[in-house]
Amino acid sequence: MKKLLQEFKTFALRGNVMDLAVGVIIGAAFQAIINSLVNDVISPLIGLFANTDLSYLAITVGDVEIRYGAFLTAVINFLIMAVIIFLIVKGMNALANIGKKKEEPAAAPAVKICPYCQSEISVKATRCPHCTSMLDKT
């Protein structure tokens, strides 16, 4: 049992697990802000067109109420969160790449192989200096 607790402690205190825990907590708090933005600001503004709050829009089919307004509110929440997370990840990637050097394209080869004698010759050569064969200009 002691070994199991030690393994769990090692697992739980690793950097990745702690980073994930912090990310989940901050994400939950941020989700509350987005929910408030959508429910308290965006939905009422959109609801001006329907003369009601967007989240209360519903259709009654038989005895069942289909609350499509609540669904639209959830979709708006998702879209806002997705855009913000995309922008955060894009910004973090840009910050991570600030100090890195850009890879230079590989230089064109300076030599080629003669198809007749298989010796190395300049890419500019039109005749092989070893076997004197005429070469294609490719």
Secondary structure, 3 states (H helix, E strand, C coil): CHHHHHHHHHHHCCHHHHHHHHHHHHHHHHHHHHHHHHHHHHHHHHHHHHCCCHHHCCEEECCEEECHHHHHHHHHHHHHHHHHHHHHHHHHHHHHCCCCCCCCCCCCCCEEECCCCCCEEECCCCECCCCCCECCCC
